[in-house]
Amino acid sequence: MARTTFGESIGRSRPLFLVLILVGCLVASVAAVSFQAPELLGKPKVLTDFDAFHIAGRLALEGRVSEAYHAVSMVAAQEEMTGTVSFMPWTYPPPFTLAMEGLATLPIGVAFLLFATASCAFYLWVLRRIAGPWLPGTAAAVAPAIILNLGTGQNGFLIAGLIGAFLLAFRDNRRLAGLPLGLLIIKPHLAVAVGLLVLMRRRWSVAVIAGAVATALLAISTAVYGLSIWSDFRDAVGEAGRYLAAGYYPLFRMNSVYAAAHSLGAAPAAAMALQAVSAIVSLGILALACVKGVAFNRLAALACAASVCVSPYGYDYDLTVLGVGIAFIFPEIVERSGNRQFLAWFALTWLACGYGMAWAIAASDVSSSVELGDGTAGISFIAPLLWLLFWLTYRILTRPQADEAAGSEPARPSLRAAE
């Protein structure tokens, strides 16, 4: 009888998944109290990611949505509404602001719990649809990113869930794949890679539906906020570019090649050039895989990997997308790697997903902000870890299995077989 590997053990471990769920619930519960009434935890109010969501939504509710898209007025609104300030500029497209306006009708603790738990449930449901019995191992591989989103209220679950839902429908040749793709207009830079799949596969009906959904969302938000919202949004994007070049973002939490290069001393122009190379190479590899007819599960994993390599604005909470890619290939990773290689691969996923959080905990700052000019942007090392992870994944997936190399029948049933 074949020996059970470490990958198999954790891959199907329901107790491990239960522990992850319990830890996640604890983190979300503490975060909800921290957002609503931090004094109950003996802590002062510190603005974290979901605070920005709620403040932008409240400004929209009060007819002051323009103020959310200008850093100076956004900081003033933070002080007015919470009594504290932080550098948290608002650069999300108006459709996402409209969604946050709906949540802002609730107290922030309730709004946070609703958003975090609902989007997490959606994400885990999508992972379950892809990974099947390997959900525990898939979720465990990106556990730091899961915990981070549950602690800060970011939208990593929602975006990754939409990407996963698109890939599932696209795999099954369903036109409705255009629905989740169109909804990604709320964070369009993470939709570039999966959009490339549509173009390369010439799935025009999917593209039409995605375009219609995106156009509808843009039209609704324009009808609610007026045409001027787009000049405000343009100004916010311009401000963000200037602040990024000045190093005012927490670079240690950013997963882009730009952040890594800039944090290590490269000038903004040089760092952006390296980021362009990262985007071109990752999308080029994805396009080549499409042309060569790579198996869909590997193509989907490549699309997820490319998604986090395109934009200079990627954050560690976006790495939930890696979980979707891992769900497609986890059985193959287990099949083709020994214990040492699997542990190395698993450790790399944790390092990539958890580097920013570890730095933030060490610096006592779990938000997505830094104080202007205080030198706390930190050193970003996530991008090199990601590219090392991608290389190791490639090595594992292209490694012949022992039974394949010997030209014999497998010694045990495929791990991808249904339970």
C-alpha positions in Angstrom: 0.0 0.0 0.0 1.4 3.4 -1.0 2.6 5.7 1.8 0.4 8.7 2.6 2.3 12.0 2.0 2.2 15.1 4.0 0.4 16.9 1.1 -2.4 14.2 1.2 -2.7 14.4 4.9 -3.4 18.2 5.1 -5.1 18.3 1.7 -8.2 16.4 2.9 -7.9 17.3 6.6 -11.3 18.3 7.9 -10.0 19.0 11.4 -7.5 21.4 9.9 -10.2 23.2 8.0 -12.4 23.4 11.1 -9.5 25.0 13.0 -9.1 27.5 10.2 -12.8 28.4 10.3 -12.7 28.8 14.1 -9.6 31.0 14.0 -11.2 33.0 11.2 -14.4 33.5 13.2 -12.4 34.6 16.2 -10.4 37.1 14.2 -13.6 38.5 12.5 -15.3 38.9 15.9 -12.4 40.7 17.5 -12.1 42.9 14.4 -15.8 43.8 14.5 -15.5 45.0 18.1 -12.3 46.9 17.2 -14.1 48.7 14.4 -17.2 49.5 16.4 -16.0 50.0 20.0 -12.2 49.5 20.4 -12.4 50.8 23.9 -13.9 47.5 24.9 -10.6 45.9 23.9 -8.6 48.6 25.8 -7.4 50.0 22.5 -7.6 53.4 20.9 -9.4 53.8 17.5 -6.9 53.0 14.7 -8.2 53.3 11.1 -8.0 50.1 9.2 -9.1 49.2 5.7 -12.8 48.8 6.2 -12.9 52.2 7.9 -12.1 53.7 4.5 -14.9 51.7 3.0 -17.4 52.9 5.6 -16.3 56.5 5.5 -16.5 56.7 1.7 -20.0 55.1 1.9 -21.1 57.6 4.6 -19.8 60.5 2.5 -21.8 59.2 -0.4 -24.9 58.9 1.8 -24.5 62.5 2.8 -24.2 63.7 -0.8 -20.4 64.4 -0.3 -19.1 61.6 -2.5 -16.6 64.0 -4.2 -14.8 64.4 -0.9 -13.9 60.7 -0.8 -11.9 61.0 -4.1 -9.6 63.8 -2.8 -7.0 62.9 -0.2 -7.2 66.2 1.8 -11.0 66.1 2.1 -10.9 62.4 2.8 -8.5 62.9 5.7 -10.8 65.7 7.0 -13.8 63.4 6.8 -11.9 60.7 8.7 -11.2 63.1 11.6 -14.8 64.4 11.5 -16.3 60.9 11.6 -13.9 58.9 13.7 -11.7 61.5 15.6 -8.5 60.1 14.1 -6.8 60.2 10.7 -4.6 58.1 8.5 -3.4 58.1 4.9 -6.1 56.0 3.2 -6.9 57.6 -0.2 -10.0 56.4 -2.0 -9.4 55.2 -5.5 -12.1 52.6 -6.1 -14.4 53.1 -9.2 -17.8 54.6 -8.5 -19.7 51.3 -8.7 -17.8 50.0 -5.6 -18.5 53.3 -3.8 -22.2 52.8 -4.5 -22.0 49.3 -2.9 -20.3 50.8 0.1 -23.0 53.4 0.4 -25.4 50.6 1.0 -23.3 49.1 3.8 -22.8 52.6 5.3 -26.4 52.6 6.4 -25.4 50.1 9.1 -23.1 50.6 12.1 -19.6 49.9 11.1 -19.2 46.8 13.2 -22.3 45.2 11.7 -21.4 46.4 8.2 -18.0 44.8 8.6 -19.3 41.5 9.8 -21.8 41.3 7.0 -19.3 42.2 4.3 -16.5 40.0 5.7 -18.5 36.9 6.5 -20.6 37.0 3.3 -17.7 37.5 1.0 -15.6 34.9 2.8 -18.5 32.4 2.5 -18.7 33.2 -1.2 -15.0 32.7 -1.6 -15.0 29.4 0.3 -18.0 28.2 -1.7 -16.1 28.9 -5.0 -13.0 27.2 -3.7 -15.1 24.1 -2.7 -16.6 24.0 -6.2 -13.1 23.9 -7.7 -11.1 22.0 -5.2 -13.7 19.5 -4.0 -12.3 17.3 -1.2 -9.0 19.2 -1.4 -10.6 22.4 0.1 -8.8 22.1 3.5 -5.4 22.0 1.9 -6.2 24.8 -0.6 -7.5 27.1 2.1 -4.6 26.3 4.4 -2.1 27.2 1.7 -3.4 30.8 1.6 -4.4 31.0 5.3 -2.5 34.2 6.0 -4.3 36.0 3.2 -7.7 34.7 4.5 -6.9 35.8 8.1 -5.7 39.2 6.8 -9.0 39.8 5.0 -11.1 38.8 8.0 -9.1 41.1 10.2 -9.1 44.2 8.0 -12.4 43.9 6.1 -10.7 44.1 2.7 -12.4 42.9 -0.5 -9.9 40.1 -1.4 -12.6 37.5 -0.9 -15.1 39.2 -3.2 -12.6 39.7 -6.0 -11.1 36.3 -5.8 -14.5 34.7 -5.6 -15.6 36.5 -8.8 -12.4 35.4 -10.6 -13.1 31.8 -9.4 -16.7 31.9 -10.5 -15.7 33.2 -13.9 -13.1 30.4 -14.3 -15.6 27.8 -13.4 -18.2 29.0 -15.8 -15.6 29.6 -18.5 -14.3 26.1 -18.1 -17.9 24.8 -18.6 -18.4 26.9 -21.7 -21.1 28.9 -20.1 -21.9 32.4 -21.5 -22.8 33.5 -18.0 -19.0 33.6 -17.3 -19.4 37.2 -18.5 -21.4 38.1 -15.4 -18.6 37.7 -12.8 -16.2 39.1 -15.3 -18.3 42.2 -15.7 -18.6 42.6 -12.0 -14.9 42.8 -11.7 -15.2 46.4 -12.9 -15.0 47.2 -9.2 -11.3 46.3 -9.3 -10.5 46.2 -13.0 -6.7 45.8 -12.8 -7.2 42.3 -11.3 -9.4 41.3 -14.3 -6.8 41.9 -17.0 -5.4 38.3 -17.0 -8.8 36.5 -17.0 -10.0 39.0 -19.6 -7.1 37.9 -21.8 -8.4 34.3 -21.6 -11.6 35.5 -23.2 -9.8 37.2 -26.0 -7.4 34.3 -26.6 -10.2 31.8 -26.7 -12.4 34.1 -28.8 -15.4 33.7 -26.5 -17.1 36.8 -27.9 -20.5 36.1 -26.2 -18.8 36.1 -22.8 -17.1 39.4 -23.7 -20.4 40.9 -24.8 -22.1 39.9 -21.5 -19.2 41.2 -19.4 -19.2 44.5 -21.3 -22.9 44.8 -20.8 -22.7 44.1 -17.0 -19.8 46.6 -16.6 -21.5 49.2 -18.7 -24.7 48.8 -16.6 -22.8 49.3 -13.3 -21.0 52.4 -14.7 -24.3 53.8 -15.9 -26.1 53.2 -12.6 -23.3 54.9 -10.6 -23.2 57.8 -13.0 -27.0 58.2 -12.7 -26.7 58.3 -8.9 -23.6 60.5 -8.6 -23.6 62.5 -11.8 -21.0 62.9 -14.5 -18.7 64.9 -12.3 -17.9 61.7 -10.3 -15.6 60.6 -13.2 -13.5 63.8 -12.9 -13.2 63.1 -9.2 -12.2 59.5 -9.8 -9.6 60.7 -12.4 -8.2 63.1 -9.9 -8.0 60.3 -7.3 -6.1 58.1 -9.6 -3.7 60.9 -10.4 -3.1 61.6 -6.7 -2.5 57.9 -6.1 0.2 57.8 -8.7 2.0 60.7 -7.1 1.7 59.3 -3.6 2.9 55.9 -4.8 6.0 57.5 -6.4 6.7 59.4 -3.2 6.5 56.1 -1.2 3.5 57.1 0.9 1.8 53.7 0.5 2.8 50.8 2.8 5.1 49.2 0.3 5.8 46.3 2.7 2.2 45.1 2.1 2.3 45.5 -1.7 2.9 42.5 -3.9 4.1 44.3 -7.0 7.5 44.3 -8.6 7.2 48.1 -8.5 6.9 48.1 -4.7 9.8 45.7 -4.3 12.1 47.7 -6.5 11.1 51.1 -5.1 11.4 49.9 -1.5 14.9 48.8 -2.3 15.9 52.1 -3.6 15.0 52.1 -7.3 13.7 55.4 -8.7 9.9 55.5 -9.4 10.5 55.5 -13.2 12.9 52.5 -13.1 10.6 50.6 -10.7 7.6 51.2 -13.0 9.6 50.0 -16.0 10.3 46.7 -14.1 6.6 46.5 -13.3 5.8 46.8 -17.0 8.2 43.9 -17.7 6.5 41.9 -15.0 3.1 42.5 -16.5 4.2 41.8 -20.1 6.1 38.6 -19.1 3.2 37.2 -17.0 0.5 38.0 -19.6 2.8 36.7 -22.4 3.3 33.4 -20.6 -0.5 33.2 -20.2 -1.1 33.9 -23.9 1.5 31.3 -24.9 -0.1 28.7 -22.7 -3.5 29.5 -24.4 -1.9 29.0 -27.9 -0.2 25.7 -26.8 -3.5 24.3 -25.5 -2.3 23.8 -21.9 -4.8 21.9 -19.8 -7.5 24.2 -18.4 -6.7 23.6 -14.7 -3.1 24.8 -15.3 -4.3 27.6 -17.5 -6.6 28.8 -14.8 -3.8 28.7 -12.3 -1.6 30.7 -14.7 -4.4 33.3 -15.1 -4.6 33.7 -11.3 -0.8 34.0 -11.0 -0.7 36.6 -13.8 -3.6 38.6 -12.1 -1.4 39.6 -9.2 1.6 40.5 -11.5 0.0 43.2 -13.6 -0.7 46.2 -11.4 1.8 48.2 -9.3 -1.0 48.7 -6.8 -1.4 45.0 -5.7 -1.7 44.3 -2.0 -1.2 41.2 0.1 -5.0 40.9 0.7 -5.3 40.4 -3.1 -3.4 37.1 -2.8 -6.6 35.3 -2.0 -6.6 35.0 -5.8 -3.7 32.6 -5.5 -6.1 30.3 -3.5 -8.3 30.0 -6.6 -5.3 29.1 -8.8 -4.1 26.6 -6.2 -7.6 25.0 -6.0 -7.2 24.0 -9.7 -3.8 22.4 -9.3 -3.6 21.3 -5.7 -4.1 17.5 -6.5 -1.3 17.7 -9.1 1.0 19.5 -6.7 0.5 16.6 -4.2 0.9 13.9 -6.8 4.1 15.3 -8.3 6.0 16.4 -5.1 7.6 14.5 -2.3 7.3 15.7 1.3 10.3 18.0 1.2 9.3 19.7 -2.0 5.7 20.0 -0.9 6.7 21.6 2.4 9.0 24.0 0.5 6.1 24.9 -1.8 3.6 25.3 1.1 6.1 27.4 3.1 6.5 29.7 0.1 2.8 30.3 -0.2 2.7 31.2 3.5 5.7 33.5 3.2 4.2 35.3 0.2 0.8 35.7 1.7 1.9 36.4 5.2 5.0 38.6 4.7 3.1 41.9 4.8 1.0 40.9 7.8 4.2 39.7 9.7 5.9 43.1 9.0 2.7 45.0 10.1 2.4 43.0 13.3 6.1 43.7 14.1 5.5 47.4 13.4 2.1 47.4 15.3 0.3 48.5 12.1 -2.1 46.2 10.4 -3.8 48.9 8.3 -3.1 49.8 4.7 -1.7 53.2 5.6 1.4 55.0 6.6 2.0 58.4 7.9 3.1 60.9 5.3 6.8 61.2 5.3 7.5 59.1 8.4 9.6 56.5 6.6 7.4 53.5 7.5 6.7 52.4 3.9 9.0 49.5 4.7 10.7 46.9 2.4 8.5 44.9 0.0 9.7 41.4 -0.6 6.4 39.8 -1.6 7.0 40.0 -5.4 10.3 38.0 -5.3 8.6 35.4 -3.1 5.7 35.1 -5.6 8.0 34.6 -8.6 10.0 32.0 -6.6 6.7 30.3 -5.8 5.7 30.4 -9.5 9.0 28.9 -10.5 8.8 26.1 -7.9 5.2 25.4 -9.0 6.3 25.1 -12.6 9.1 22.7 -11.6 6.7 20.5 -9.7 4.0 20.4 -12.4 6.6 19.6 -15.1 8.3 16.9 -13.1 7.4 13.4 -14.3 5.8 11.1 -11.8 7.7 8.0 -10.9 5.1 5.7 -12.5 5.0 7.9 -15.6 8.8 7.9 -15.9 8.8 4.1 -15.6 6.1 3.7 -18.2 4.0 1.6 -15.8 0.6 1.8 -14.4 0.1 4.1 -11.4 0.7 2.4 -8.0 -2.4 4.1 -6.6 -5.5 5.8 -7.8 -5.2 9.3 -9.0 -5.6 11.9 -6.2 -8.0 13.7 -8.5 -10.5 11.0 -8.4 -13.8 11.9 -6.8 -14.4 10.7 -3.3 
